[in-house]
């Protein structure tokens, strides 16, 4: 019995010391399963006070896995928040298309990561297995740039990228 108590105490101390050594953020991920902070890529709709934001929060200690949230902000105040598809590695990019001055189509690389956004009605619809409307114009993408920074990349900086999953 004493051996079991000593072993448990030793393992507890080992875990505690290890958590302190690897740093607060890694410990937070280890304990809670996700990062304590998120990174936001922001698209300011031209000539408006409306922003479309795609937020990423790391959810794995070692792998590039993220929970993603779509946010609509008006006058600096969050008015809509909706969870996007979880990025389990390799498909973080979300392309943004303008359907009309008030309607946007957001498309991730996987079939169930597509959203219609209406900024007049303040509404986000997740649409499954739907392709972008033919009238939609590509305006940019939420993605990692050449410097490994998560941000919104406009068509002035990069052309539309092909899906990693479609041939």
Secondary structure, DSSP 8 states (H G I E B T S, - for coil): -HHHHHHHHHHHHHHHHHHHHH-HHHHHHHHHSS-S--EEEEEE-TTSSEEEEEEEEE-SSSS--EEEEEEEEETTEEEEEEE---B-SS---EEEEEEETTEEEEEESSTT-EEEEETTTTEEEE-SS----TT-EEEEEEEE-TTS-EEEEETTT------SS--
